[in-house]
Amino acid sequence: MMARRKKKASRGWAFKLVLLLAVAGAAAATWKWNEDRNWRPDEEAYPDQGALVGEEDENVDFTVLKGLGASFVYLEASKGARDKDAAFSDHLAAAREAGLQVGATHEFDPCVTADGQSANFVTIVPRDTQLLPPVIRLARTADDCPERVSDAAVQSELLTLVNQIEAHTGAPVILAPSESFEERYRPAARLERALWLEGDLDEPDYAGRPWTIWTANTAHTSEAADTPLRWLVVQP
């Protein structure tokens, strides 16, 4: 009888220990998740920080964003040959009123030619020397295009788009390839332009040369918006 009681007691303690470890693990995971969402690089190491903002970011307060330490924002402006960010003009005015430096981005569509894409960009982004250098975001590959597009064609249209946007803005573009786009088309090796790379919580090195802008946290939570923002830093 005593042996059975001891066995039951030991099983009870084992269960409690497993339960305690599970609770502790869940608490640690929650703590790390919150830490990651609030994290941004140290300002002493990277004094020039900011955010990427688009129409899907809800109730962005650019004055609060500046108060939190941002010195600039990039605003999503256009995508492909037809899509425009509906909030671009309002965001541009609000960011400037808050005293932030502002730049515009275009998302490259490998399925369509450069002419339509540059026309889309220039109809929404003003020719303004006060704007930061324009950015071409490179995320999609041509794998899901309705018709086959060769790698050479994608590279050619990208070069044409770079030249057309630079002609409009009067400033060299910054290329922002995803890791998959860089692996496929090698824009960093082919085009001598500054780079904007992605590396959630870790510095990126996939382009083979240094970055100028780094997306350091793709879901940074703060009082500046109702939704997490993409937090950026500039190479010091």
For each residue, the residues with C-beta under 8 A, 3 or more apart:
1: 4 5
2: 5 6
3: 6 7
4: 1 7 8
5: 1 2 8 9
6: 2 3 9 10
7: 3 4 10 11
8: 4 5 11 12
9: 5 6 12 13
10: 6 7 13 14
11: 7 8 14 15
12: 8 9 15 16
13: 9 10 16 17
14: 10 11 17 18
15: 11 12 18 19
16: 12 13 19 20
17: 13 14 20 21
18: 14 15 21 22
19: 15 16 22 23
20: 16 17 23 24
21: 17 18 24 25
22: 18 19 25 26
23: 19 20 26 27
24: 20 21 27 28
25: 21 22 28 29
26: 22 23 29 30
27: 23 24 30 31
28: 24 25 31 32
29: 25 26 32 33
30: 26 27 33 34
31: 27 28 34 35
32: 28 29 35 36
33: 29 30 36 37
34: 30 31 37 38
35: 31 32 38 39
36: 32 33 39 201 217 219
37: 33 34 217 219 220 221 228
38: 34 35 220 221 222
39: 35 36 201 217 220
40: 49 216 217 220 231 233
41: 45 46 49 216 233
42: 45 46
43: 46 47 49 69
44: 47
45: 41 42 236
46: 41 42 43 49 233 234 235 236
47: 43 44 236
48: 71 72 233 234 236
49: 40 41 43 46 69 70 71 231 232 233 234
50: 70 71 72 73 74 100 101 231 232 233 234
51: 65 70 73 74 220 224 229 230 231 232
52: 73 74 75 76 105 215 229 230 232
53: 57 60 73 74 75 76 91 95 225 229
54: 57 75 76 85 87
55: 76 85 86 87 88
56: 227
57: 53 54 60 225 227 229
58: 225 226 227
59: 225 226
60: 53 57 65 91 94 224 225 229
61: 64 65 223 224 225
62: 65 66 73 91 94 95 97 98 100 224
63: 66 67 97 98
64: 61 67 68 222 223 224
65: 51 60 61 62 68 70 73 98 100 222 224 225 229
66: 62 63 69 70 71 98 99 100
67: 63 64
68: 64 65 222 223 224
69: 43 49 66
70: 49 50 51 65 66 73 100 224
71: 48 49 50 66 100 101
72: 48 50 100 101 102 103 132 232 234
73: 50 51 52 53 62 65 70 91 95 100 101 102 103
74: 50 51 52 53 102 103 104 105 132 135 232
75: 52 53 54 85 88 91 92 95 102 103 104 105
76: 52 53 54 55 79 85 88 104 105 107
77: 84 85 88 104 105 106 121 124 125
78: 83 84 85 106 107 117 120 121 124 125
79: 76 82 83 84 85 106 107 109 120
80: 83 107 108 109 111 112 116 117 120
81: 109 112 113 116 117 119 120
82: 79 116 120
83: 78 79 80 120
84: 77 78 79 88 120 123 124
85: 54 55 75 76 77 78 79 88 91 124
86: 55
87: 54 55 90 91
88: 55 75 76 77 84 85 91 92 104 124 125
89: 92 93 124
90: 87 93 94
91: 53 60 62 73 75 85 87 88 94 95
92: 75 88 89 95 96 102 104
93: 89 90 96 97
94: 60 62 90 91 97 98
95: 53 62 73 75 91 92 98 100 102
96: 92 93 99 100 102
97: 62 63 93 94
98: 62 63 65 66 94 95
99: 66 96
100: 50 62 65 66 70 71 72 73 95 96
101: 50 71 72 73 132
102: 72 73 74 75 92 95 96 131 132
103: 72 73 74 75 131 132 133 134 135
104: 74 75 76 77 88 92 121 124 125 131 134 135
105: 52 74 75 76 77 134 135 136 137 176
106: 77 78 79 117 120 121 125 134 135 136 137 161 165
107: 76 78 79 80 136 137 139
108: 80 117 136 137 138 139 140 158 161
109: 79 80 81 112 117 140
110: 140 141 142 145 149 154 157 158
111: 80 140 142 144 145 146 147 149
112: 80 81 109 116 117
113: 81 116 117 157 160
114: 117 118 157 158 160 161 164
115: 118 119 160 164
116: 80 81 82 112 113 119 120
117: 78 80 81 106 108 109 112 113 114 120 121 161
118: 114 115 121 122 160 161 164 165 168
119: 81 115 116 122 123
120: 78 79 80 81 82 83 84 106 116 117 123 124
121: 77 78 104 106 117 118 124 125 134 165 168
122: 118 119 125 127 165 168
123: 84 119 120
124: 77 78 84 85 88 89 104 120 121
125: 77 78 88 104 106 121 122 131 134 168 169
126: 131
127: 122 168 169 170
128: 131
129: 170 171
130:
131: 102 103 104 125 126 128 134 169 171
132: 72 74 101 102 103
133: 103 169 171 172 173 174 194
134: 103 104 105 106 121 125 131 165 166 169 171 173 174
135: 74 103 104 105 106 173 174 175 176 196 213
136: 105 106 107 108 158 161 162 165 173 174 175 176
137: 105 106 107 108 176 196
138: 108 158 175 176 177 178 181 182 185 187
139: 107 108 178 180 181
140: 108 109 110 111 144 181
141: 110 144 154 180 181 184 185
142: 110 111 145 148 149 150 151 153 154
143:
144: 111 140 141
145: 110 111 142 148 149
146: 111
147: 111
148: 142 145
149: 110 111 142 145 153 154
150: 142 153 154
151: 142 154 155 184 185
152: 155 156
153: 142 149 150 156 157
154: 110 141 142 149 150 151 157 158 185
155: 151 152 158 159 185 187 190
156: 152 153 159 160
157: 110 113 114 153 154 160 161
158: 108 110 114 136 138 154 155 161 162 185 187 191
159: 155 156 162 163 190 191
160: 113 114 115 118 156 157 163 164
161: 106 108 114 117 118 136 157 158 164 165
162: 136 158 159 165 166 173 175 191 193
163: 159 160 166 167
164: 114 115 118 160 161 167 168
165: 106 118 121 122 134 136 161 162 168 169 173
166: 134 162 163 169 170 171 172 173
167: 163 164 170
168: 118 121 122 125 127 164 165
169: 125 127 131 133 134 165 166 173
170: 127 129 166 167
171: 129 131 133 134 166
172: 133 166 193 194
173: 133 134 135 136 162 165 166 169 193
174: 133 134 135 136 193 194 195 196 212 213
175: 135 136 138 162 187 188 191 193 194 195 196
176: 105 135 136 137 138 195 196 197 198 213
177: 138 181 182 185 187 188 195 197 207
178: 138 139 181 182 198
179: 182 183 198 204 206
180: 139 141 183 184
181: 138 139 140 141 177 178 184 185 187
182: 138 177 178 179 185 186 187 188 206 207
183: 179 180 186 206
184: 141 151 180 181
185: 138 141 151 154 155 158 177 181 182 190
186: 182 183 189 190
187: 138 155 158 175 177 181 182 190 191
188: 175 177 182 191 195 207 208 209
189: 186 208
190: 155 159 185 186 187
191: 158 159 162 175 187 188
192:
193: 162 172 173 174 175
194: 133 172 174 175 212 213
195: 174 175 176 177 188 207 209 210 211 212 213
196: 135 137 174 175 176 211 212 213 214 215 232
197: 176 177 204 206 207 211 213 214 215
198: 176 178 179 204 214 215 218
199: 202 203 204 205 214 215 216
200: 215 216 217 218
201: 36 39 216 217
202: 199
203: 199 211 214
204: 179 197 198 199 207 211 214
205: 199 208
206: 179 182 183 197
207: 177 182 188 195 197 204 211
208: 188 189 205
209: 188 195
210: 195 235
211: 195 196 197 203 204 207 214 235
212: 174 194 195 196 234 235
213: 135 174 176 194 195 196 197 232 233 234 235
214: 196 197 198 199 203 204 211 232 233 234 235
215: 52 196 197 198 199 200 218 230 231 232
216: 40 41 199 200 201 231 232 233
217: 36 37 39 40 200 201 220 230 231
218: 198 200 215 228 230 231
219: 36 37 228 230
220: 37 38 39 40 51 217 228 229 230 231
221: 37 38 228
222: 38 64 65 68 225 229
223: 61 64 68
224: 51 60 61 62 64 65 68 70 229
225: 53 57 58 59 60 61 65 222 228 229
226: 58 59
227: 56 57 58
228: 37 218 219 220 221 225
229: 51 52 53 57 60 65 220 222 224 225
230: 51 52 215 217 218 219 220
231: 40 49 50 51 215 216 217 218 220
232: 49 50 51 52 72 74 196 213 214 215 216
233: 40 41 46 48 49 50 213 214 216
234: 46 48 49 50 72 212 213 214
235: 46 210 211 212 213 214
236: 45 46 47 48
